[in-house]
């Protein structure tokens, strides 16, 4: 297992280098002078020359690339043009907000999706199977923004059960330590506030988790149908294993590889920032951070945001690969 | 004579296809006594595997259904047993090994986990004790370096080794009945002999009754005390292995014996039984073998033959044996 882990981690190095090159090229791929783009058309020639010098734009491209590499390796992601603050400092809370929402959405998606898929496979062609797969089909086809708006209309406006906007009641802000409000409120022993934080998570969480849930349900059903027809399932039953364990232990562990792949991909996509969901629910996440940077042509933020998201994506893939080996021991022997 | 451990009587199993029930097992009777090694022989589709699954309570349902009859295991009627009771019996009092050792073991659990699971379901033992028993079971089935094998996965073992592991799983709780469904069909000839030896010693030493399902009469001749020949969901001949192999009383058994290669050295072509077995539900009257039988008469096509007593503990379902 250790050798497999090291091999997988070593494979990250070329991937990360490749990513850094692409991200580095973004600013240079834009037609025109980056300094003019950053400062705007009305900038004075002096200001442009000054920015050229400070950004190192007069150096050859490989010198620029290596100094860029040196900066990001040291944790310097550049400075936002809009706010004039270090990006590495201001990106944290946005990431935390998106992370918290993603975890919540994916837990919802995995719990419902995997169980619905299992039940559908176990009772194939039953009314449960048909209903669940119809809901899954609607779930993957439904636009997320529409679902979000409908949720707000029904549960926030009409029934008044849940808040529709933000991470927490704005009149009682969370004293942020980690940026993860669930964790922060627990640490502060503010359990009333924890409840409020959870209430704020429900609607955006469901809106964002519905598509992953539907995909997971369909993949689980397919994998479990195949696994349940296997001969080792008959063996397990012939040993006197309880049907619940036959399904959730013997079959599920075998069927889990494709499910895990989907979970990894969907988590990566949600962490990349769901701009629509975050906008509808006023969620101060990475999606909205990048969206506002794009609107303001804040190139350093765009560049670093993409880099951070790409690194997160790669890390999730690493975790998924390591989990593959846990679920199917044949993988690490290849 | 030992008391019976398994008594199947008037068993009928239907499979529904397109809402129409088809009987795949019809009026089946068979008895296996304690410590006996019984061979069940027949072509593919004769109902031998489904009979064994019925005993284990593992007939896939739907589409299968035990329509009528009794399966008595140590006197208890299993057709009326609850799922919980069946789980207590399976893997403990009776267990089963299958044809395909390559796919019958779960690829994602270690050998130790898979043997240990059987132990921990049926006996209240801790993890350590289960591990010790698993190693012991592997030693018993002749697996070298058992201490290491329990940490390995099925794909790291050869086919013969996997079948040994299957036998270890099936016998770890010392069952009184072991059903072996073509346990050697998927294995090399040299490995086949080893597995058969292992089954024999299990039968002799532990006194486990074995129901050996096979289509290989050579295996039967070598191993079994008693033979049951099945055809199209019915028992057609049953008796002591010697008298059946030497003096078959049913044309089907005789034809099966004829088709064993190598019995007659100067014969060049392999002999086969002309025609094929009728599909379930297609024979509604008369003997099911009549269409392929060279001795068939008008009576055979009209009336179903009963089982005739043809010798000491030897019965045959053929009109030729009437009033002999």
Interface residues (C-beta under 8 A of the other chain):
Chain A: X230 X231 X232 X234 X235 X236 X237 X238 X239 X240 X241 X242 X243 X250 X253 X254 X327 X328 X329 X330 X333
Chain B: X56 X58 X83 X86 X87 X88 X89 X90 X91 X92 X95 X96 X98 X100 X103 X104 X105 X106 X107 X108 X109 X110 X117 X118 X121 X122 X153 X155 X156 X166 X169 X170
